[in-house]
Amino acid sequence: MGVINITPNSFSDGGSTYSLDSFLERWEDLQDQNVSILDIGAESTAPFNNPVSEKEEIERFEKILFPLLGTLKLPQVLSIDTYRPEVFKFVYREIKKNFSQQKFIWNDVSGILDEEVWEMLREFSDVDYVFGHTLNAERKNTSSHMDQSLVGDPVVVLESHFKSGLKEFSKRGLESRVIFDPLFGFSKTLEQNLLLIKELPSLVKKFGLERRWLLGISKKSFLQKQLPSTLSKKQTLSYTEYLHSIILSRWLHQMRGHKLIFRVHDPLVVSVSKLGASVIDNPL
């Protein structure tokens, strides 16, 4: 899953695709790297940013994405990154006007299962849903996800969270359409994120081979905090991707056979990680 943020203030790439030309360049670059899913978001949920209004979030899609729909080649699946159901519906319907067979993912980082989720999935049969873990009590507070951090072993907490959610999906016959996301960096301390990276395979294996997982640690700030503060910004980004590839290599090795979707800013890191995993699998 390749990432495109049409925001002026995202942590990793704020402003870099905030024009028609830069967005198109980024889109084509990801397509050239053969990503199967493109994830587009128009609001940064980094805790140091203030939330934008629903109107402004929609206007960003109207400004950057919609004018290009007549010329874009779409991926197998288009993921819309928003915690607002109305924003997803608006973007979905606009794209469907031009691409009637397009498949979608609603990448909802709220971590909240409410009636709006069930209504959406009943209405749109070609939409899969990302169910993540945060400690949000309300959708509108999604950008404030770091106001609370989980208490206890993150693997135990997330196992309970996802089992509870899966039960709700199963009750409605929708279990095949859910994708789990640990949401690294959301409502978790630095130490909890690092422990969860280490113990993630044990969590994933508890849910069997049929469950899908969306895993995104690309350019996360907690990885950068593991590096010396004396590095330049360019060096920090380079070494962060190096750490990223090592982690993905171990995950690929430890979770062979599981359905993993890697959300990345640079798809090349996945190719490098696959090579690393093959070395771990076959050390000789």
MOQUI-V278092 format. One record per residue. N is the residue number from 0. RES is the residue in one small letter. D_CENTER is the distance of its C-alpha to the mean C-alpha in Angstrom with 2 decimals. Layout:
n & res & d_center
N & RES & D_CENTER
N & RES & D_CENTER
This chain:
n & res & d_center
0 & m & 7.98
1 & g & 9.25
2 & v & 8.13
3 & i & 10.86
4 & n & 11.38
5 & i & 14.63
6 & t & 15.49
7 & p & 18.45
8 & n & 17.07
9 & s & 13.53
10 & f & 13.97
11 & s & 13.36
12 & d & 14.70
13 & g & 16.06
14 & g & 18.73
15 & s & 18.44
16 & t & 17.57
17 & y & 19.31
18 & s & 22.13
19 & l & 22.85
20 & d & 23.99
21 & s & 21.20
22 & f & 18.53
23 & l & 20.54
24 & e & 20.98
25 & r & 17.31
26 & w & 16.73
27 & e & 19.72
28 & d & 18.83
29 & l & 15.55
30 & q & 17.69
31 & d & 20.33
32 & q & 18.08
33 & n & 17.59
34 & v & 13.88
35 & s & 13.80
36 & i & 10.74
37 & l & 10.16
38 & d & 7.41
39 & i & 9.65
40 & g & 9.76
41 & a & 13.21
42 & e & 13.09
43 & s & 12.19
44 & t & 11.70
45 & a & 13.03
46 & p & 16.02
47 & f & 18.62
48 & n & 17.98
49 & n & 19.72
50 & p & 18.06
51 & v & 19.19
52 & s & 21.00
53 & e & 19.91
54 & k & 22.50
55 & e & 21.19
56 & e & 17.60
57 & i & 19.23
58 & e & 21.63
59 & r & 19.05
60 & f & 17.98
61 & e & 21.73
62 & k & 22.56
63 & i & 20.17
64 & l & 18.80
65 & f & 21.61
66 & p & 24.51
67 & l & 23.14
68 & l & 22.53
69 & g & 26.01
70 & t & 25.43
71 & l & 21.88
72 & k & 21.33
73 & l & 18.28
74 & p & 16.14
75 & q & 16.42
76 & v & 13.48
77 & l & 12.12
78 & s & 8.87
79 & i & 9.65
80 & d & 7.50
81 & t & 10.34
82 & y & 11.92
83 & r & 15.21
84 & p & 16.50
85 & e & 19.08
86 & v & 16.82
87 & f & 14.95
88 & k & 18.47
89 & f & 19.90
90 & v & 17.52
91 & y & 17.67
92 & r & 21.46
93 & e & 21.97
94 & i & 20.22
95 & k & 22.10
96 & k & 25.31
97 & n & 24.89
98 & f & 22.90
99 & s & 24.17
100 & q & 22.80
101 & q & 19.18
102 & k & 16.58
103 & f & 13.55
104 & i & 10.40
105 & w & 10.09
106 & n & 6.58
107 & d & 8.66
108 & v & 7.96
109 & s & 11.73
110 & g & 12.18
111 & i & 15.35
112 & l & 17.05
113 & d & 19.82
114 & e & 22.11
115 & e & 20.04
116 & v & 17.38
117 & w & 20.30
118 & e & 22.02
119 & m & 19.12
120 & l & 18.80
121 & r & 22.59
122 & e & 22.97
123 & f & 20.47
124 & s & 20.89
125 & d & 18.66
126 & v & 15.42
127 & d & 13.18
128 & y & 11.33
129 & v & 8.31
130 & f & 10.33
131 & g & 9.19
132 & h & 11.79
133 & t & 13.28
134 & l & 16.95
135 & n & 16.98
136 & a & 20.15
137 & e & 19.55
138 & r & 16.89
139 & k & 18.73
140 & n & 18.22
141 & t & 14.43
142 & s & 14.90
143 & s & 17.41
144 & h & 15.26
145 & m & 17.11
146 & d & 20.42
147 & q & 20.31
148 & s & 19.35
149 & l & 19.70
150 & v & 23.16
151 & g & 24.04
152 & d & 22.51
153 & p & 18.70
154 & v & 18.93
155 & v & 21.55
156 & v & 19.82
157 & l & 16.54
158 & e & 18.79
159 & s & 20.66
160 & h & 17.72
161 & f & 16.28
162 & k & 19.90
163 & s & 20.75
164 & g & 17.89
165 & l & 18.75
166 & k & 22.32
167 & e & 21.61
168 & f & 19.89
169 & s & 22.80
170 & k & 25.37
171 & r & 24.30
172 & g & 24.03
173 & l & 20.29
174 & e & 19.13
175 & s & 18.46
176 & r & 15.81
177 & v & 13.48
178 & i & 10.41
179 & f & 10.10
180 & d & 7.41
181 & p & 9.56
182 & l & 7.52
183 & f & 9.43
184 & g & 11.34
185 & f & 11.49
186 & s & 15.14
187 & k & 15.85
188 & t & 18.48
189 & l & 18.55
190 & e & 20.60
191 & q & 18.43
192 & n & 15.33
193 & l & 17.71
194 & l & 19.31
195 & l & 16.17
196 & i & 15.36
197 & k & 18.96
198 & e & 19.19
199 & l & 15.95
200 & p & 18.04
201 & s & 20.48
202 & l & 17.99
203 & v & 16.52
204 & k & 20.14
205 & k & 21.25
206 & f & 19.51
207 & g & 21.02
208 & l & 20.12
209 & e & 19.33
210 & r & 16.09
211 & r & 12.72
212 & w & 9.94
213 & l & 6.27
214 & l & 6.71
215 & g & 5.45
216 & i & 8.73
217 & s & 9.44
218 & k & 12.08
219 & k & 11.63
220 & s & 14.97
221 & f & 16.00
222 & l & 16.31
223 & q & 18.44
224 & k & 20.59
225 & q & 21.74
226 & l & 23.48
227 & p & 26.90
228 & s & 27.11
229 & t & 29.72
230 & l & 27.35
231 & s & 26.90
232 & k & 23.61
233 & k & 23.63
234 & q & 24.48
235 & t & 21.82
236 & l & 19.02
237 & s & 20.78
238 & y & 21.21
239 & t & 17.66
240 & e & 16.56
241 & y & 19.50
242 & l & 18.34
243 & h & 14.87
244 & s & 16.81
245 & i & 19.09
246 & i & 16.51
247 & l & 14.92
248 & s & 18.58
249 & r & 19.45
250 & w & 16.62
251 & l & 17.63
252 & h & 21.18
253 & q & 20.84
254 & m & 18.74
255 & r & 20.61
256 & g & 20.65
257 & h & 17.45
258 & k & 14.76
259 & l & 11.85
260 & i & 8.93
261 & f & 8.04
262 & r & 5.32
263 & v & 8.24
264 & h & 10.42
265 & d & 13.44
266 & p & 13.61
267 & l & 17.00
268 & v & 15.75
269 & v & 14.93
270 & s & 18.50
271 & v & 19.95
272 & s & 18.28
273 & k & 19.77
274 & l & 23.09
275 & g & 22.78
276 & a & 22.11
277 & s & 25.13
278 & v & 27.23
279 & i & 26.36
280 & d & 27.23
281 & n & 30.41
282 & p & 31.66
283 & l & 35.00
